[in-house]
Amino acid sequence: MPPTSPSSSVQAAREQLAARLREARLDAGLTKREIAARCGWSEAKSGRIENARTAPSDQDIRAWCRACGADALAPDLVAANRQADSAYVQWRRLQRTGLRQLQRATVPLYERTTRFRVYCSNVVPGFLQTPGYAAALLRSIAVFRGLPDDVDEAVAARVERSQIIRKSGRQFAIVIEESVLHHQLGDASVMAGQLGYLLSAMDLPAVSLGIIPFAAPRSMWPIETFTVFDDDRVDHEPLSASVKITAPDEVDQYVRAFAAFHQQAVYGAEARALVVRAIEALR
Protein backbone atom coordinates (compact mmCIF):
# COMPACT_ATOMS: atom_id res chain seq x y z
CA MET A 1 0.00 0.00 0.00
CA PRO A 2 1.44 3.42 -0.92
CA PRO A 3 2.26 5.80 1.92
CA THR A 4 -0.85 7.36 3.44
CA SER A 5 0.98 10.40 4.82
CA PRO A 6 3.32 12.82 3.04
CA SER A 7 5.94 12.17 5.67
CA SER A 8 5.73 8.37 5.65
CA SER A 9 8.75 7.86 3.41
CA VAL A 10 10.71 10.30 5.54
CA GLN A 11 9.82 8.40 8.70
CA ALA A 12 10.86 5.13 7.06
CA ALA A 13 14.23 6.67 6.23
CA ARG A 14 14.55 7.95 9.80
CA GLU A 15 13.83 4.50 11.17
CA GLN A 16 16.45 2.91 8.91
CA LEU A 17 19.01 5.46 10.06
CA ALA A 18 18.09 4.85 13.72
CA ALA A 19 18.50 1.10 13.23
CA ARG A 20 22.00 1.59 11.83
CA LEU A 21 22.96 3.79 14.78
CA ARG A 22 21.64 1.14 17.16
CA GLU A 23 23.67 -1.55 15.39
CA ALA A 24 26.80 0.58 15.74
CA ARG A 25 26.13 0.92 19.49
CA LEU A 26 25.55 -2.79 19.95
CA ASP A 27 28.64 -3.69 17.92
CA ALA A 28 30.64 -1.45 20.25
CA GLY A 29 29.13 -3.15 23.32
CA LEU A 30 27.75 0.11 24.69
CA THR A 31 24.52 0.94 26.48
CA LYS A 32 22.41 4.01 25.71
CA ARG A 33 23.65 5.54 28.97
CA GLU A 34 27.28 5.00 27.95
CA ILE A 35 26.64 6.52 24.52
CA ALA A 36 25.05 9.52 26.21
CA ALA A 37 27.99 9.97 28.58
CA ARG A 38 30.52 9.82 25.75
CA CYS A 39 28.51 12.25 23.60
CA GLY A 40 27.75 14.66 26.44
CA TRP A 41 23.97 14.51 26.27
CA SER A 42 21.15 12.82 28.21
CA GLU A 43 20.29 9.14 28.05
CA ALA A 44 16.79 10.20 27.01
CA LYS A 45 18.22 11.83 23.89
CA SER A 46 20.02 8.62 22.98
CA GLY A 47 16.72 6.79 23.30
CA ARG A 48 14.83 9.31 21.17
CA ILE A 49 17.43 9.12 18.40
CA GLU A 50 17.59 5.33 18.48
CA ASN A 51 13.78 5.05 18.38
CA ALA A 52 13.50 7.55 15.50
CA ARG A 53 11.52 9.99 17.64
CA THR A 54 14.15 12.72 17.26
CA ALA A 55 15.94 13.47 14.00
CA PRO A 56 19.68 13.66 14.75
CA SER A 57 21.84 16.47 13.45
CA ASP A 58 24.95 15.75 11.39
CA GLN A 59 26.97 16.59 14.51
CA ASP A 60 24.93 14.10 16.57
CA ILE A 61 25.64 11.34 14.06
CA ARG A 62 29.36 12.07 14.01
CA ALA A 63 29.49 12.11 17.82
CA TRP A 64 27.60 8.80 18.00
CA CYS A 65 29.95 7.12 15.52
CA ARG A 66 32.98 8.52 17.32
CA ALA A 67 31.69 7.18 20.65
CA CYS A 68 31.29 3.74 19.04
CA GLY A 69 34.75 3.80 17.47
CA ALA A 70 33.06 3.72 14.07
CA ASP A 71 34.04 7.03 12.49
CA ALA A 72 34.12 5.37 9.09
CA LEU A 73 30.34 4.99 9.23
CA ALA A 74 29.69 8.68 9.73
CA PRO A 75 29.85 9.92 6.10
CA ASP A 76 27.28 7.38 4.88
CA LEU A 77 24.96 7.98 7.83
CA VAL A 78 25.18 11.75 7.46
CA ALA A 79 24.34 11.38 3.76
CA ALA A 80 21.35 9.18 4.62
CA ASN A 81 20.20 11.77 7.15
CA ARG A 82 20.38 14.55 4.58
CA GLN A 83 18.54 12.48 2.01
CA ALA A 84 15.70 12.00 4.48
CA ASP A 85 15.58 15.77 4.93
CA SER A 86 15.40 16.39 1.19
CA ALA A 87 12.70 13.77 0.55
CA TYR A 88 10.05 16.01 2.11
CA VAL A 89 10.18 19.61 0.93
CA GLN A 90 7.70 22.21 2.10
CA TRP A 91 5.77 23.77 -0.80
CA ARG A 92 6.57 27.22 0.51
CA ARG A 93 10.29 26.55 0.01
CA LEU A 94 9.70 25.26 -3.51
CA GLN A 95 7.39 28.11 -4.41
CA ARG A 96 9.03 31.00 -2.58
CA THR A 97 9.91 32.71 -5.89
CA GLY A 98 6.57 31.94 -7.50
CA LEU A 99 5.20 29.16 -9.64
CA ARG A 100 7.12 29.68 -12.88
CA GLN A 101 10.40 28.37 -11.51
CA LEU A 102 8.65 25.29 -10.12
CA GLN A 103 7.47 24.38 -13.63
CA ARG A 104 10.92 24.85 -15.11
CA ALA A 105 12.74 22.97 -12.36
CA THR A 106 11.30 19.63 -13.47
CA VAL A 107 12.16 19.99 -17.18
CA PRO A 108 15.41 17.94 -16.93
CA LEU A 109 13.50 15.12 -15.20
CA TYR A 110 10.84 15.15 -17.92
CA GLU A 111 13.45 15.22 -20.67
CA ARG A 112 15.28 12.12 -19.42
CA THR A 113 12.14 10.08 -18.69
CA THR A 114 10.82 7.76 -21.40
CA ARG A 115 7.87 6.19 -19.58
CA PHE A 116 5.40 8.22 -17.54
CA ARG A 117 2.63 6.70 -15.44
CA VAL A 118 0.27 9.32 -14.03
CA TYR A 119 -2.69 8.91 -11.70
CA CYS A 120 -4.84 11.94 -10.89
CA SER A 121 -7.74 11.90 -8.48
CA ASN A 122 -8.37 15.64 -8.19
CA VAL A 123 -7.34 17.65 -11.29
CA VAL A 124 -6.50 17.12 -14.95
CA PRO A 125 -2.80 16.16 -15.10
CA GLY A 126 -0.41 18.92 -16.10
CA PHE A 127 0.53 17.18 -19.35
CA LEU A 128 -3.03 17.59 -20.60
CA GLN A 129 -4.03 20.99 -19.20
CA THR A 130 -5.18 23.77 -21.49
CA PRO A 131 -3.81 27.27 -20.82
CA GLY A 132 -7.17 28.40 -19.42
CA TYR A 133 -7.48 25.47 -17.05
CA ALA A 134 -3.84 25.75 -15.97
CA ALA A 135 -4.32 29.47 -15.28
CA ALA A 136 -7.38 28.82 -13.10
CA LEU A 137 -5.60 26.07 -11.16
CA LEU A 138 -2.29 27.90 -10.67
CA ARG A 139 -4.04 31.14 -9.72
CA SER A 140 -5.99 29.33 -7.01
CA ILE A 141 -2.72 27.84 -5.71
CA ALA A 142 -0.99 31.23 -5.71
CA VAL A 143 -3.86 32.86 -3.82
CA PHE A 144 -4.17 30.03 -1.29
CA ARG A 145 -0.46 30.09 -0.47
CA GLY A 146 0.07 33.84 -0.78
CA LEU A 147 2.69 33.45 -3.52
CA PRO A 148 4.08 36.05 -5.92
CA ASP A 149 1.72 36.56 -8.86
CA ASP A 150 3.58 35.05 -11.80
CA VAL A 151 0.67 32.91 -12.98
CA ASP A 152 0.89 33.99 -16.63
CA GLU A 153 4.58 33.08 -16.77
CA ALA A 154 3.93 29.83 -14.90
CA VAL A 155 1.19 28.85 -17.35
CA ALA A 156 3.49 29.51 -20.30
CA ALA A 157 6.20 27.37 -18.67
CA ARG A 158 3.73 24.55 -17.95
CA VAL A 159 2.38 24.56 -21.50
CA GLU A 160 5.91 24.55 -22.88
CA ARG A 161 6.90 21.66 -20.61
CA SER A 162 3.81 19.73 -21.67
CA GLN A 163 4.94 19.67 -25.30
CA ILE A 164 6.95 16.62 -24.32
CA ILE A 165 3.86 14.46 -24.93
CA ARG A 166 4.30 15.20 -28.64
CA LYS A 167 7.96 14.19 -28.75
CA SER A 168 8.97 10.77 -30.00
CA GLY A 169 10.41 8.02 -27.86
CA ARG A 170 8.11 8.48 -24.87
CA GLN A 171 5.01 6.80 -23.52
CA PHE A 172 2.34 8.33 -21.30
CA ALA A 173 -0.08 6.09 -19.43
CA ILE A 174 -2.55 8.38 -17.66
CA VAL A 175 -5.48 7.42 -15.44
CA ILE A 176 -7.91 9.90 -13.92
CA GLU A 177 -10.98 9.52 -11.73
CA GLU A 178 -14.30 10.45 -13.34
CA SER A 179 -14.71 13.09 -10.62
CA VAL A 180 -11.86 15.06 -12.23
CA LEU A 181 -14.18 15.74 -15.19
CA HIS A 182 -16.68 17.44 -12.87
CA HIS A 183 -14.39 19.49 -10.60
CA GLN A 184 -14.87 22.89 -12.21
CA LEU A 185 -11.80 25.09 -12.37
CA GLY A 186 -12.43 28.31 -14.22
CA ASP A 187 -15.81 29.07 -15.80
CA ALA A 188 -17.91 26.75 -17.94
CA SER A 189 -16.14 27.77 -21.14
CA VAL A 190 -12.73 26.97 -19.60
CA MET A 191 -13.97 23.56 -18.49
CA ALA A 192 -15.58 22.86 -21.86
CA GLY A 193 -12.30 23.69 -23.57
CA GLN A 194 -10.38 21.46 -21.17
CA LEU A 195 -12.74 18.53 -21.60
CA GLY A 196 -12.66 18.95 -25.35
CA TYR A 197 -8.88 18.81 -25.25
CA LEU A 198 -9.03 15.53 -23.35
CA LEU A 199 -10.99 14.08 -26.26
CA SER A 200 -8.28 15.24 -28.65
CA ALA A 201 -5.52 13.90 -26.40
CA MET A 202 -6.96 10.41 -26.65
CA ASP A 203 -5.83 10.41 -30.29
CA LEU A 204 -2.20 11.23 -29.50
CA PRO A 205 -0.07 8.18 -30.37
CA ALA A 206 2.05 8.34 -27.21
CA VAL A 207 -0.88 8.83 -24.82
CA SER A 208 -3.10 6.21 -23.20
CA LEU A 209 -5.84 7.99 -21.25
CA GLY A 210 -8.13 5.98 -19.00
CA ILE A 211 -10.97 7.12 -16.77
CA ILE A 212 -12.18 5.26 -13.69
CA PRO A 213 -16.00 5.59 -13.64
CA PHE A 214 -17.85 6.53 -10.47
CA ALA A 215 -19.51 3.11 -10.47
CA ALA A 216 -16.41 1.04 -11.19
CA PRO A 217 -15.80 -1.83 -8.74
CA ARG A 218 -12.73 -0.85 -6.74
CA SER A 219 -9.77 -3.09 -6.05
CA MET A 220 -7.67 0.03 -5.36
CA TRP A 221 -9.14 2.98 -3.49
CA PRO A 222 -8.63 6.59 -4.69
CA ILE A 223 -5.44 8.16 -3.36
CA GLU A 224 -3.61 11.42 -3.98
CA THR A 225 -2.10 12.28 -7.34
CA PHE A 226 1.27 10.78 -8.26
CA THR A 227 3.59 10.36 -11.23
CA VAL A 228 5.99 7.47 -11.80
CA PHE A 229 9.06 8.42 -13.85
CA ASP A 230 10.30 5.25 -15.55
CA ASP A 231 10.77 2.81 -12.64
CA ASP A 232 13.12 5.12 -10.76
CA ARG A 233 11.16 7.86 -9.03
CA VAL A 234 7.69 8.83 -7.85
CA ASP A 235 6.55 12.40 -7.24
CA HIS A 236 3.66 12.46 -4.79
CA GLU A 237 1.93 15.80 -4.21
CA PRO A 238 -0.27 16.24 -1.14
CA LEU A 239 -1.35 19.72 -0.10
CA SER A 240 1.54 20.69 2.14
CA ALA A 241 4.60 19.27 0.44
CA SER A 242 6.30 17.74 -2.55
CA VAL A 243 7.45 14.23 -1.80
CA LYS A 244 10.12 12.60 -3.96
CA ILE A 245 10.24 8.83 -3.55
CA THR A 246 13.22 6.84 -4.83
CA ALA A 247 13.38 3.83 -2.49
CA PRO A 248 12.85 0.83 -4.82
CA ASP A 249 10.32 -0.92 -2.56
CA GLU A 250 8.19 2.24 -2.28
CA VAL A 251 8.42 2.98 -6.00
CA ASP A 252 7.25 -0.59 -6.62
CA GLN A 253 4.18 -0.01 -4.46
CA TYR A 254 3.16 2.94 -6.62
CA VAL A 255 3.81 0.95 -9.78
CA ARG A 256 1.50 -1.79 -8.47
CA ALA A 257 -1.10 0.78 -7.44
CA PHE A 258 -1.01 2.27 -10.93
CA ALA A 259 -1.48 -1.17 -12.48
CA ALA A 260 -4.61 -1.60 -10.36
CA PHE A 261 -5.95 1.81 -11.39
CA HIS A 262 -5.20 0.98 -15.03
CA GLN A 263 -7.33 -2.17 -14.80
CA GLN A 264 -10.22 -0.28 -13.23
CA ALA A 265 -10.27 2.40 -15.93
CA VAL A 266 -12.19 2.45 -19.20
CA TYR A 267 -10.67 3.51 -22.48
CA GLY A 268 -11.66 4.41 -26.03
CA ALA A 269 -15.37 4.86 -26.70
CA GLU A 270 -16.34 4.28 -23.06
CA ALA A 271 -13.92 6.96 -21.84
CA ARG A 272 -15.07 9.38 -24.53
CA ALA A 273 -18.66 8.90 -23.45
CA LEU A 274 -17.77 9.93 -19.89
CA VAL A 275 -16.07 13.10 -21.15
CA VAL A 276 -18.99 13.96 -23.43
CA ARG A 277 -21.39 13.47 -20.53
CA ALA A 278 -19.33 15.91 -18.44
CA ILE A 279 -19.39 18.46 -21.25
CA GLU A 280 -23.16 18.16 -21.54
CA ALA A 281 -23.48 18.69 -17.77
CA LEU A 282 -21.93 22.17 -18.19
CA ARG A 283 -24.87 23.40 -20.28
N, C-alpha and C positions, 0 to 999 in steps of 0.2 A: 504494500500500500504506500503511495507517495506520501511525503511528509504532510501533516495536517496543519503545521504551524510554520511561518516564515523562518523561524529560528531553529527548526528541528535539525537541519543539517549542520548548523553551527554547534548545537549542543552535542551532536554525535561526534563532531571533531574534538570538542572539549573533552568528552569522555575518553576518547582514544588517547589524547595527550595525557590525561590524568592517569590512565592505566600504565602508560610507559614510564611516568614518573614513579608510580608505585613499584613497578618492576625494578627500577634502578635502586630504590630504597631497600627492597627486599634482597636484591643481589648483594648490596653492601652490608646486609645484616643489621640494619638500623631500624629503630622504632620511630614513630612520628614525633615523639618527644625529643629524641636525639637529633633528628633532622631539624626540628625547631631550634634547639639549642645551638647547633652549628651555624644555622642561617640567621640567628638573632631575631626570631619572631616567635609568636605564641604557638603552642601545640594545636590550638583550635584552627589557626591559619593553615597549618600543614594538613589538617583533616579536610578543611574546605577545598583546598587545591586538589587533594587526592580524590575527593568525591565529586569533583567537577562542579562544585557549588560556587567557587570563586575562580575567575579567569586569572591565571598568573601573568605577571609582567615578564618581559624578556629578562630583566634582572633577577626576578624570582627563579626562573628556570635555570639560569646560570648558577645561582647560589645553590640550588638543589643539587644540580649535577656535581658541583664542586664538593659539596658535603658528602656525596656518595662516591667520590673519587672517580667520577665518570664524566670528566670535562669534555671528552670526545663526543658525547651524546648531545651536548648543548646546541651546536649549530642546527642539527636536524630538528630538535624539539622547538627551538625558537622559530624556525621556518614554518613548522606545523602550526604553531601558535598564531603567527601572522596570517597564515592562510585562512585560519578559522575567522580571524577578524575581517578579512577581505571578502569572505563568502556572503556576508550580510551587510549590505550598504544602505544606509538611510537614504530615502528618496531626496530629502532636502540637500544632502551632500551632492548627489548626482545632478540635481536640477538647480543648484545655487546660481548658475549663470543663465538660467532659462532652459527652454525645451529644445532649442535648435541644436545645441551641442550634444545633447543626449541622443538625438537621431543620428548625428554624424559619427558618434563614438563607436557605434556598432557596425559601421560599414566594413572594416577589415574582416570582422567575423562573418558577415554575410558573404563577402567576396570569396572566402576560402571554404565555405560550406557548399557541399554538393547535394545533400539530402536534408530537407527541412520537414519536420513533422510538427504541426501546429494544432493545438486544441484551444478553442475559445468558448467560454461559457457566458461571457458578459457583453463583449463588443465584437464588431467585425475585425478580423485580424489586420494588422497594419499593412501587410502585403496587398490587401484587396480594398483598402479604403480610398474613397474618392476625396478630392480636395475639400469639398464641402463638409463631408462627414468628419474628416480628420480635423478640420478647423473647429467644428463644434465640440469634438472630444477633447482636443488639446486645450481649447479655451476653458472648458470646464475644469480641467486639471490645473491650469495656471491660476484660476480664480480660487479654487479650493485650497491650494497650497500657498497662495500669496506669492507667486513667482513673477519674475520680470516678464513683461508682455512682449514676447517675440514669437507669437503664435504664427503670424504669416510666414516668417522665416523657417519656423519649425515645420510647418505644413509643406513648404517647398522642399525641405530636406527629406521629409518622410516620403513624399511622392517620388523624389529622385532615387532614394534608396530602394523603393519598391519596384523600380524598373528591372531589378534583378530577376523577377519572375519571367521576364521575356528574353533572358539570356540563355544561351544553349548550355548543356552540360549540367543542368540542375533539375531536381525533382521537388515538388511541393505537394505534400499530402496534408490537407487541411480539413479539420472537422469542427463544426460549430453546433451549438445547441439551437433548436428552433426558436427559443426565446430571444436569441440575438436579433432575429429578424423583426422583432416587435418592440425592442428597446429603442425608443425614438430619441435620437441625438440630432439636434437641428430641427428645422420645420419639416412639414410633410414633403415639400419638394426636395429637400436634401435627402430624406430617407428614401423617397422614390428613386432618386438618382443613384443612391448607394445600392439599393436592391436590384435595380436594373443592371448595375455594373457586375453584381454577383452572377447574374445570368450570363453575361458576356464572358466572365472569367471561367465559367465552366467549360468554355470552348478552347481555352489556352492549352496547348499540348503538354506543358510541363506541370499543369495544375490538376489535382484531384480534389474536388470539393464535395464533402459529404455533410449532411445535416441530420442531426439526431432528433426525430420527431418528439413532440410532447408525450405521445402515447407509446413510445417505444419501450419494450421490456428492457429493464436495466440490469446488466451484469456488472456495470461500473457506474458509480454514482457521479453526478456532476461535481467537479472540483474547479479550482481557480486556473486561469489561463496559463499555458506553458508552451514553450517551443523547444524541440529537441534538434540540436545542430549535429548532423551526422549521428554518430553514436558516442560523441565525446563530451557533450555539454548540454545542460538544460538551463534555460532561463525561466524562472518562476516569478510571477509579478503580483504579489498581494498588494494591499493598499499602502502599507507603510514602508516597503522596502523593495529592493531588487535583489533576488537571491540567485546566485550562480552556483550550479551544482555540477561537480566534475567527478565525484566519487563513483567508480564504475557500478557498484551495487545500487546506488540511488538512481543513477542514470537509467539502469536497466529497469527499475520499477516504473519510471515514466514511460519508457519504451513499451512495456507491457500494458500500462494503462492506455496508451494511445492505441495499441492494437485492439483493445476492448472497445474503445470509443469508435474506432473504424468499423468494427463489426456491427455496432448498433446503428450506424448512420445509413441513410439512404442516398442514392446517387442518381445521376441522369434525370429521367423524366419525373421520378418521384420527388427528387430534390427541387427541380424546377417548379413543380406544382406547389410546394411549400412556399417558395419565394413569391410566386405569382399571387398566392393567397394573401401573403403579407402586404404586397403592393395594393391589392384590392381593399384591404382593411384600412388603408390610409385615406380612402375616398369618403 
